[in-house]
Amino acid sequence: MGTIGDYLAGLEPDQRSALQHVVDVARRVVPEAEEGTSYGMPALRLEGRPLVGIAAAAKHLSVFPFSPAVVDAVATDLDGFSLSKGTIRFSVDRPVPDAVLERIVALRLAELGR
């Protein structure tokens, strides 16, 4: 798998747009983040460490903060979303709110010591 752009190019337009928005919000918080992969998925990385990953599945989209603690910290802001240990699932019709995405990235950034 190549860059985030390569991954997004293979998706349906609505999926591509929704996941690109996640990346755009993350880049607003951490403009120096670099595209790459982590745990086999497209991700933004900071100093070689995973910051946030994205993926599309048949029935949902996912954002991966690579941290169960981050998911736990924002869980109360994501009522009705499907959450698991390190994953937040959403849909094109019900995206993760920008303020929550910003908080996810900020919390992950703090975990990385920045």
Contact map, one row per residue, 1 for C-alpha under 8 A:
111001100000000000000000000000000000100111000000000000000000000000000000000000000000000000000000000000000000000000
111111100000000000000000000000000001100001000000000000000000000000000000000000000000000000000000000000000000000000
111111100000000000000000000000000011100001000000000000000000000000000000000000000000000000000000000000000000000000
011111110000000000000000000000000011000001100000000000000000000000000000000000000000000000000000000000000000000000
011111111000000000000000000000000000000000000000000000000000000000000000000000000000000000000000000000000000000000
111111111100000000000000000000000000000000000000000000000000000000000000000000000000000000000000000000000000000000
111111111110000000000000000000000000000001000000000000000000000000000000000000000000000000000000000000000000000000
000111111110000100110000000000000000000000000000000000000000000000000000000000000000000000000000000000000000000000
000011111110000100000000000000000000000000000000000000000000000000000000000000000000000000000000000000000000000000
000001111111000000000000000000000000000000000000000000000000000000000000000000000000000000000000000000000000000000
000000111111101100000000000000000000000000000000000000010000000000000000000000000000000000000000000000000000000000
000000000111111100000000000000000000000000000000000000000000000000000000000000000000000000000000000000000000000000
000000000011111110000000000000000000000000000000000000000000000000000000000000000000000000000000000000000000000000
000000000001111111000000000000000000000000000000000000000000000000000000000000000000000000010000000000000000000000
000000000011111111100000000000000000000000000000000000010000100000000000000000000000000000010000000000000000000000
000000011011111111110000000000000000000000000000000000000000000000000000000000000000000000000000000000000000000000
000000000000111111111000000000000000000000000000000000000000000000000000000000000000000000000000000000000000000000
000000000000011111111100000000000000000000000000000000000000000000000000000000000000000000010010000000000000000000
000000010000001111111110000000000000000000000000000001100000100000000000000000000000000000000000000000000000000000
000000010000000111111111000000000000000000000000000000000000000000000000000000000000000000000000000000000000000000
000000000000000011111111100000000000000000000000000000000000000000000000000000000000000000000000000000000000000000
000000000000000001111111110000000000000000000000000001000000001000000000000000000000000000000000000010000000000000
000000000000000000111111111000000000000000010000000000000000000000000000000000000000000000000000000000000000000000
000000000000000000011111111100000000000000000000000000000000000000000000000000000000000000000000000000000000000000
000000000000000000001111111110000000000000000000000000000000000000000000000000000000000000000000010011000000000000
000000000000000000000111111111100000000000000000000100000000000000000000000000000000000000000000000011001000000000
000000000000000000000011111111111000000000000000000000000000000000000000000000000000000000000000000000000000000000
000000000000000000000001111111100000000000000000000000000000000000000000000000000000000000000000000000000000000000
000000000000000000000000111111100000000000000000000000000000000000000000000000000000000000000000000001001100000000
000000000000000000000000011111111000000000000000000000000000000000000000000000000000000000000000000000001000000000
000000000000000000000000011111111000000000000000000000000000000000000000000000000000000000000000000000000000000000
000000000000000000000000001001111100000000000100000000000000000000000000000000000000000000000000000000000000000000
000000000000000000000000001001111110000000011110001000000000000000000000000000000000000000000000000000000000000000
000000000000000000000000000000011111000000011100000000000000000000000000000000000000000000000000000000000000000000
001100000000000000000000000000001111100001111000000000000000000000000000000000000000000000000000000000000000000000
011100000000000000000000000000000111110001111000000000000000000000000000000000000000000000000000000000000000000000
111000000000000000000000000000000011111111111000010010000000000000000000000000000000000000000000000000000000000000
000000000000000000000000000000000001111111100000010010000000000000000000000000000000000000000000000000000000000000
000000000000000000000000000000000000111110000000000000000000000000000000000000000000000000000000000000000000000000
100000000000000000000000000000000000111111000000000000000000000000000000000000000000000000000000000000000000000000
100000000000000000000000000000000000111111100000000011100000000000000000000000000000000000000000000000000000000000
111100100000000000000000000000000011110111110000000011100000000000000000000000000000000000000000000000000000000000
000100000000000000000000000000000011110011111000011111000000000000000000000000000000000000000000000000000000000000
000000000000000000000010000000001111100001111100011110000000000000000000000000000000000000000000000000000000000000
000000000000000000000000000000001111100000111111111100000000000000000000000000000000000000000000000000000000000000
000000000000000000000000000000011100000000011111111000000000000000000000000000000000000000000000000000000000000000
000000000000000000000000000000001000000000001111100000000000000000000000000000000000000000000000000000000000000000
000000000000000000000000000000000000000000001111110000000000000000000000000000000000000000000000000000000000000000
000000000000000000000000000000000000000000001111111000000000000000000000000000000000000000000000000000000000000100
000000000000000000000000000000000000110000111101111110000000000001000000000000000000000000000000000000000000000000
000000000000000000000000000000001000000000111100111110000000000011000000000000000000000000000000000000001001100000
000000000000000000000000010000000000000000111000011111000000001111000000000000000000000000000000000000001001000000
000000000000000000000000000000000000110011110000011111100000001111000000000000000000000000000000000000000000000000
000000000000000000100100000000000000000011100000000111110000111100000000000000000000000000000000000000000000000000
000000000000000000100000000000000000000011000000000011111000111000000000000000000000000000000000000000000000000000
000000000010001000000000000000000000000000000000000001111101110000000000000000000000000000000000000000000000000000
000000000000000000000000000000000000000000000000000000111111110000000000000000000000000000000000000000000000000000
000000000000000000000000000000000000000000000000000000011111000000000000000000000000000000000000000000000000000000
000000000000000000000000000000000000000000000000000000001111100000000000000000000000000000100000000000000000000000
000000000000000000000000000000000000000000000000000000011111110000000000000000000000000011110000000000000000000000
000000000000001000100000000000000000000000000000000001111011111000000000000000000000000011110000000000000000000000
000000000000000000000000000000000000000000000000000001111001111100000000000000000000001111000000000000000000000000
000000000000000000000100000000000000000000000000000111100000111110000000000000000000001110000000000000000000000000
000000000000000000000000000000000000000000000000000111000000011111100000000000000000011100000000000000000000000000
000000000000000000000000000000000000000000000000001110000000001111110110000000000000011000000000000000011001000000
000000000000000000000000000000000000000000000000011110000000000111110000000000000000011000000000000000000000000000
000000000000000000000000000000000000000000000000000000000000000111111110000000000000110000000000000000000001000000
000000000000000000000000000000000000000000000000000000000000000011111111000000000000111000000000000000000000000000
000000000000000000000000000000000000000000000000000000000000000000111111100000000000000000000000000000000000000000
000000000000000000000000000000000000000000000000000000000000000010111111110000000000010000000000000000010011000000
000000000000000000000000000000000000000000000000000000000000000010111111111000000011111100000000000000010000000000
000000000000000000000000000000000000000000000000000000000000000000011111111000000000000000000000000000000000000000
000000000000000000000000000000000000000000000000000000000000000000001111111100000000000000000000000000000000000000
000000000000000000000000000000000000000000000000000000000000000000000111111111000000000000000000000100110000000000
000000000000000000000000000000000000000000000000000000000000000000000011111111100010000000000000000000000000000000
000000000000000000000000000000000000000000000000000000000000000000000000111111100000000000000000000000000000000000
000000000000000000000000000000000000000000000000000000000000000000000000011111100000000000000000000100000000000000
000000000000000000000000000000000000000000000000000000000000000000000000011111111000000000000001000000000000000000
000000000000000000000000000000000000000000000000000000000000000000000000001111111000000000000000000000000000000000
000000000000000000000000000000000000000000000000000000000000000000000000000001111100000000000000000000000000000000
000000000000000000000000000000000000000000000000000000000000000000000000000001111110000111000000000000000000000000
000000000000000000000000000000000000000000000000000000000000000000000000000000011111000111000000000000000000000000
000000000000000000000000000000000000000000000000000000000000000000000010001000001111111110000000000000000000000000
000000000000000000000000000000000000000000000000000000000000000000000010000000000111111100000000000000000000000000
000000000000000000000000000000000000000000000000000000000000000000110010000000000011111000000000000000000000000000
000000000000000000000000000000000000000000000000000000000000000111110110000000000011111100000000000000000000000000
000000000000000000000000000000000000000000000000000000000000011111010010000000000011111110000000000000000000000000
000000000000000000000000000000000000000000000000000000000000011100000010000000001111011111000000000000000000000000
000000000000000000000000000000000000000000000000000000000001111000000000000000001110001111100000000000000000000000
000000000000000000000000000000000000000000000000000000000001110000000000000000001100000111110111000000000000000000
000000000000000000000000000000000000000000000000000000000011100000000000000000000000000011111110000000000000000000
000000000000011001000000000000000000000000000000000000000001100000000000000000000000000001111110000000000000000000
000000000000000000000000000000000000000000000000000000000000000000000000000000000000000000111110000000000000000000
000000000000000000000000000000000000000000000000000000000000000000000000000000000000000001111111000000000000000000
000000000000000001000000000000000000000000000000000000000000000000000000000000000000000001111111100000000000000000
000000000000000000000000000000000000000000000000000000000000000000000000000001000000000001000111110110000000000000
000000000000000000000000000000000000000000000000000000000000000000000000000000000000000000000011111110000000000000
000000000000000000000000100000000000000000000000000000000000000000000000000000000000000000000001111111000000000000
000000000000000000000000000000000000000000000000000000000000000000000000000000000000000000000000111111100000000000
000000000000000000000000000000000000000000000000000000000000000000000000010010000000000000000001111111110000000000
000000000000000000000100110000000000000000000000000000000000000000000000000000000000000000000001111111111000000000
000000000000000000000000110010000000000000000000000000000000000000000000000000000000000000000000011111111100000000
000000000000000000000000000000000000000000000000000000000000000000000000010000000000000000000000001111111110000000
000000000000000000000000000000000000000000000000000000000000000010000110010000000000000000000000000111111111000000
000000000000000000000000010011000000000000000000001100000000000010000000000000000000000000000000000011111111100000
000000000000000000000000000010000000000000000000000000000000000000000000000000000000000000000000000001111111110000
000000000000000000000000000000000000000000000000000000000000000000000100000000000000000000000000000000111111111000
000000000000000000000000000000000000000000000000001100000000000010100100000000000000000000000000000000011111111100
000000000000000000000000000000000000000000000000001000000000000000000000000000000000000000000000000000001111111111
000000000000000000000000000000000000000000000000000000000000000000000000000000000000000000000000000000000111111111
000000000000000000000000000000000000000000000000000000000000000000000000000000000000000000000000000000000011111111
000000000000000000000000000000000000000000000000100000000000000000000000000000000000000000000000000000000001111111
000000000000000000000000000000000000000000000000000000000000000000000000000000000000000000000000000000000000111111
000000000000000000000000000000000000000000000000000000000000000000000000000000000000000000000000000000000000111111
